[in-house]
Amino acid sequence: MPTPHPRRWWILGVLCLSLLVAVIDNTVLNVAIPSLVRDLHASNSDIQWILDAYMLVFAGVLLTAGALSDRYGRRRGLVIGLVLFGGASVPAALASSPGELIAARALMGVGGAFLMPGTLSILTTVFDEKERKKALAIWSSVLMVGALGGPIVGGLLLRHFWWGSVFLLNVPIAVLGVVAALLVIPESRGPRVRPDLPGAVLSTVGMTALVWGVIETARDGWSSGRTIGGFVLAVVALAAFVLWERRCPSRCCPSACSATATSAARACRWC
């Protein structure tokens, strides 16, 4: 049974702060949609991409980010996530076109992918089994607070400032989180598992192309070249992802790879 860290409750506060910045951002953005349509002349498909770019990249990079954090340091991964998320919030706030905002949101998705697994991994490390359930309950309640409080915060900001303020709100919180993480959170590592980078790229490209096709269908119809191209790319990328993952089911288990034949072991060179 792991020994609880003496600063575990302070660490939990830092983890909750790091999580809160990502949760609030995703809920507060919905309030800013009318302002984005007015000031950036964003179309319906632009708005859909502004909302979806974060989640697509977040989902595609999440497992890889978790593996990298376990391999090179969970606190380091958390700090990288805060830096990326807070740093990308600046160009998001200053974006002058929907494309710029979509690109910034995608980069924020990378930061969010490092934040989420990092907070959970560190939490389970510093708390023992007796207090872990209580800590997880507090961690989970932050998700609810962020989901409920985001629209309220967004409404207050939009009432007194422009739509970019909903992104600039992330910057001081991210800076505070980085400083607190470096001062309070101890470094920890998990099993040394090499991340599946090709799989992450293929899955992200495939899902992005699929969403692209669905969004373009509403604007250009099913027969449009852009729509068909999106669906074709989605099929190719997702089929390549399935074939890649089937090459070595135990890619993350070096002992399992070494137990296979020579040809199978060569297929496991990424593990």
Buried (B, 14 or more C-beta within 10 A) or exposed (E): EEEBBEBBBBBBBBBBBBBBBBBBBBBBBEBBBEBBBEBBEBEEBBBBBBBBBBBBBBBBBBBBBBBBBBBEBBBBBBBBBBBBBBBBBBBBBEBEEBBBBBBBBBBBBBBBBBBBBBBBBBBBBBBBEEBBEEBBEBBEEBBEBBEEBBBEBBEEBBEEEEBBBBBBBBBEBBEBBBEBBBEBBEEBBBEEBBBBEBBBBBBBBBBBBBBBBBBBBEEBEEEBEBBBBBBEBBBBBBEBBEEBBEBBEBBBBBEBBEEBEEEBBEBBEBB
